[in-house]
Amino acid sequence: MYELQPALTDMEWEARWAPYDEPTYQAVLRQIGPDDLVLEIGAGDLRLARRMAAICRQVVAIEMQAALLNDLQSDPVLALPNNLVVLQGDARRLEFPQGVTTAVL
């Protein structure tokens, strides 16, 4: 008999599906070129978004947790690159930018 599992909370889902390790980052970065417009869904602390912005034309990063973004964007040491646009909200409800060539979840 199949037993239904309770739905994961946002935090549980993120912990399960957000590997923050160098091999994963390198695999992503190898897929990005200078002409790409990258959409990153679930940008977290923008660590990967910043690295992608150093390679591509533009990164649009979406993060659901407003508190996380507020802390990052208020720190002058962590100034965002000019080609990194950060949107706060639920990616399932936001309109994606036109011209996306690569997406990262």
Secondary structure, 3 states (H helix, E strand, C coil): CCCCCCCCCHHHHHHHHCCCCHHHHHHHHCCCCCCCEEEEECCCCCHHHHHHHCCCCEEEEEECCHHHHHHHHCCHHHCCCCCEEEEECCCCCCCCCCCCCEEEC
